[in-house]
């Protein structure tokens, strides 16, 4: 956690939302290690089957990619991120998968994705959607690129007991389960399940209870 301790709340939010440079790489490494178990659970919840095309929004350093591809045979992975630093880092780490045509990484926002309609069977993101002040357009776009019956799983911070960086003035916008349910249904998702989950985070002052929201929705 050393790198995170040295940053102000504003810097933490900025580097989590758009990692840049060596600090961004260090934050992404710390975040991946901290959330490894939660990330693995999210990937498992996708229920990836043979031949699926999976999209990740905000892939960070790309460490989840081998886990996604390893879920079944002939799985293809595509990722988008707004950070050039992370696109370069994820591409470097997954160079063999990129060369084999199994993974690709794109510099793009969720509001305007460079993909055709009904391209993906599964879509997921972890710790991204709470950086959207107005997530309606992103959710509509996600619905557009998903095949009928496809599954979206997203994890984000909950408004209960927020971290010091999770404030609107730092670009972090927290919503409760009911708000996310309404947003997903408004974007066209037909089945929506939103849960508020509690987890323990280790801080410089000791263990602290935090809350996250998990959104699962079918197109």
C-alpha positions as CSV (number, residue, x, y, z in Angstrom):
1,X,0.0,0.0,0.0
2,X,3.1,2.3,0.2
3,X,2.4,4.0,-3.1
4,X,-1.2,4.7,-2.2
5,X,-0.3,6.2,1.2
6,X,1.9,8.8,-0.4
7,X,-0.9,10.2,-2.6
8,X,-3.5,12.8,-1.6
9,X,-7.2,11.8,-2.0
10,X,-7.4,13.8,-5.2
11,X,-4.3,12.1,-6.6
12,X,-5.6,8.7,-5.6
13,X,-8.9,9.3,-7.5
14,X,-7.0,10.7,-10.5
15,X,-4.6,7.7,-10.7
16,X,-7.4,5.2,-10.2
17,X,-9.5,6.8,-12.8
18,X,-6.8,7.4,-15.4
19,X,-3.4,5.9,-14.4
20,X,-0.5,7.8,-15.8
21,X,3.3,7.2,-15.8
22,X,5.3,5.3,-13.3
23,X,3.0,6.2,-10.5
24,X,0.0,4.9,-12.4
25,X,1.8,1.6,-13.1
26,X,2.6,1.3,-9.4
27,X,-1.0,2.1,-8.4
28,X,-2.3,-0.5,-10.9
29,X,0.0,-3.1,-9.6
30,X,-1.1,-2.4,-6.0
31,X,-4.8,-2.4,-7.1
32,X,-4.5,-5.7,-8.9
33,X,-2.8,-7.3,-5.9
34,X,-5.4,-5.9,-3.5
35,X,-8.4,-6.9,-5.5
36,X,-7.1,-10.2,-6.9
37,X,-9.7,-12.4,-5.1
38,X,-12.6,-10.1,-6.0
39,X,-11.4,-9.9,-9.7
40,X,-11.3,-13.7,-9.9
41,X,-14.8,-13.9,-8.5
42,X,-16.1,-11.4,-11.1
43,X,-14.5,-13.3,-13.9
44,X,-16.1,-16.5,-12.6
45,X,-19.6,-14.8,-12.4
46,X,-19.4,-14.1,-16.2
47,X,-20.0,-17.8,-16.9
48,X,-17.8,-17.7,-20.0
49,X,-18.3,-20.6,-22.4
50,X,-16.5,-21.8,-25.4
51,X,-16.3,-19.3,-28.3
52,X,-17.4,-16.3,-26.2
53,X,-16.2,-12.8,-27.1
54,X,-15.6,-10.9,-23.8
55,X,-15.2,-7.1,-23.4
56,X,-13.6,-5.5,-20.4
57,X,-14.1,-1.8,-19.8
58,X,-11.1,-0.3,-17.9
59,X,-8.7,-3.2,-17.9
60,X,-5.9,-1.4,-16.0
61,X,-2.7,-3.4,-16.3
62,X,-4.4,-6.3,-18.0
63,X,-3.6,-9.0,-15.4
64,X,-7.1,-10.5,-15.5
65,X,-6.9,-11.3,-19.2
66,X,-5.3,-14.8,-19.0
67,X,-7.9,-15.7,-16.4
68,X,-10.7,-14.6,-18.8
69,X,-9.3,-16.5,-21.8
70,X,-8.6,-19.5,-19.6
71,X,-12.3,-20.0,-18.7
72,X,-13.1,-22.0,-21.8
73,X,-11.9,-22.9,-25.3
74,X,-11.7,-20.4,-28.1
75,X,-12.5,-17.3,-25.9
76,X,-11.6,-13.9,-27.4
77,X,-10.8,-10.9,-25.2
78,X,-11.2,-7.3,-26.1
79,X,-10.4,-4.4,-23.7
80,X,-10.9,-0.6,-23.7
81,X,-9.3,1.9,-21.4
82,X,-8.9,5.7,-21.4
83,X,-5.3,5.5,-20.2
84,X,-2.5,5.3,-22.8
85,X,-0.2,4.1,-20.0
86,X,-2.5,1.1,-19.2
87,X,-2.9,0.3,-22.9
88,X,0.8,0.0,-23.2
89,X,1.3,-1.9,-20.0
90,X,-1.6,-4.4,-20.7
91,X,-0.3,-4.9,-24.2
92,X,3.2,-5.6,-23.0
93,X,2.1,-8.1,-20.3
94,X,-0.2,-10.0,-22.7
95,X,2.0,-9.7,-25.8
96,X,1.8,-13.5,-26.5
97,X,-2.0,-13.4,-26.4
98,X,-2.1,-10.3,-28.7
99,X,0.3,-12.0,-31.2
100,X,-2.0,-15.1,-31.2
101,X,-5.0,-13.0,-32.0
102,X,-6.7,-13.9,-28.7
103,X,-6.6,-10.5,-27.1
104,X,-6.7,-6.8,-28.2
105,X,-6.5,-3.6,-26.3
106,X,-8.0,-0.3,-27.4
107,X,-7.7,3.3,-26.2
108,X,-11.4,4.3,-25.9
109,X,-14.1,5.5,-23.6
110,X,-17.2,3.6,-22.7
111,X,-19.4,6.3,-24.2
112,X,-18.1,5.9,-27.7
113,X,-16.8,2.3,-28.4
114,X,-15.3,1.4,-31.8
115,X,-17.3,-1.8,-32.1
116,X,-20.2,-3.0,-34.2
117,X,-23.6,-3.7,-32.6
118,X,-24.1,-7.1,-30.9
119,X,-20.4,-8.0,-30.9
120,X,-19.9,-9.3,-27.3
121,X,-21.3,-12.2,-25.3
122,X,-20.0,-11.0,-22.0
123,X,-19.0,-7.5,-20.7
124,X,-17.4,-6.6,-17.4
125,X,-15.7,-3.9,-15.5
126,X,-14.3,-3.5,-12.0
127,X,-14.0,-0.1,-10.3
128,X,-14.7,2.0,-13.4
129,X,-18.3,3.0,-13.7
130,X,-18.3,5.2,-10.5
131,X,-16.0,7.6,-12.4
132,X,-18.9,8.4,-14.8
133,X,-20.8,11.6,-13.7
134,X,-23.5,10.6,-16.2
135,X,-23.3,6.9,-16.8
136,X,-26.5,6.6,-18.9
137,X,-24.6,7.0,-22.2
138,X,-22.0,4.4,-21.2
139,X,-24.7,1.8,-20.3
140,X,-26.6,2.4,-23.5
141,X,-23.4,1.9,-25.4
142,X,-22.6,-1.3,-23.5
143,X,-26.1,-2.6,-24.3
144,X,-25.6,-1.8,-28.0
145,X,-22.4,-3.8,-28.3
146,X,-23.9,-6.9,-26.5
147,X,-25.6,-9.8,-28.1
148,X,-29.1,-10.7,-27.1
149,X,-29.0,-12.6,-23.9
150,X,-25.4,-11.5,-23.1
151,X,-24.3,-10.8,-19.6
152,X,-22.8,-7.6,-18.1
153,X,-21.1,-7.7,-14.7
154,X,-19.9,-4.5,-13.1
155,X,-18.4,-3.8,-9.7
156,X,-18.2,-0.3,-8.3
157,X,-17.9,1.5,-4.9
158,X,-21.0,2.0,-2.8
159,X,-22.0,5.3,-1.1
160,X,-21.9,3.7,2.4
161,X,-18.6,4.3,4.3
162,X,-16.7,5.7,1.2
163,X,-13.0,6.0,1.0
164,X,-11.5,9.5,1.3
165,X,-10.9,9.8,-2.4
166,X,-14.5,8.7,-3.3
167,X,-16.0,12.2,-3.5
168,X,-17.7,14.0,-6.4
169,X,-15.1,16.8,-6.3
170,X,-12.5,14.2,-7.2
171,X,-14.6,12.8,-10.0
172,X,-16.0,9.8,-8.1
173,X,-19.8,9.5,-8.2
174,X,-21.3,6.9,-5.9
175,X,-24.9,5.6,-6.3
176,X,-26.9,3.1,-4.4
177,X,-28.3,-0.2,-5.6
178,X,-31.7,1.2,-6.6
179,X,-30.1,3.9,-8.7
180,X,-28.0,1.4,-10.6
181,X,-31.0,-0.8,-11.1
182,X,-32.9,2.1,-12.6
183,X,-30.0,3.1,-14.8
184,X,-29.5,-0.4,-16.3
185,X,-33.2,-0.8,-17.0
186,X,-33.3,2.6,-18.6
187,X,-30.4,1.5,-20.9
188,X,-32.4,-1.5,-22.1
189,X,-31.3,-4.4,-20.0
190,X,-34.1,-6.8,-19.4
191,X,-32.9,-8.6,-16.3
192,X,-31.1,-6.7,-13.6
193,X,-29.7,-7.8,-10.2
194,X,-27.8,-5.4,-8.0
195,X,-26.2,-6.3,-4.7
196,X,-24.5,-4.3,-2.0
197,X,-21.5,-6.3,-0.7
198,X,-19.2,-5.7,2.3
199,X,-15.5,-6.4,2.4
200,X,-12.5,-5.7,4.6
201,X,-9.8,-3.3,3.4
202,X,-6.5,-2.9,5.1
203,X,-5.6,0.7,5.7
204,X,-2.7,2.4,7.5
205,X,-5.0,2.6,10.6
206,X,-6.0,-1.0,10.5
207,X,-8.8,-3.1,8.9
208,X,-11.8,-1.0,7.7
209,X,-15.2,-2.2,6.5
210,X,-16.0,-1.0,2.9
211,X,-18.9,-1.6,0.7
212,X,-19.2,-2.3,-3.0
213,X,-22.0,-2.7,-5.5
214,X,-22.2,-5.6,-8.0
215,X,-24.4,-5.2,-11.0
216,X,-25.4,-8.2,-13.1
217,X,-27.6,-7.5,-16.1
218,X,-28.7,-9.3,-19.3
219,X,-29.2,-7.7,-22.6
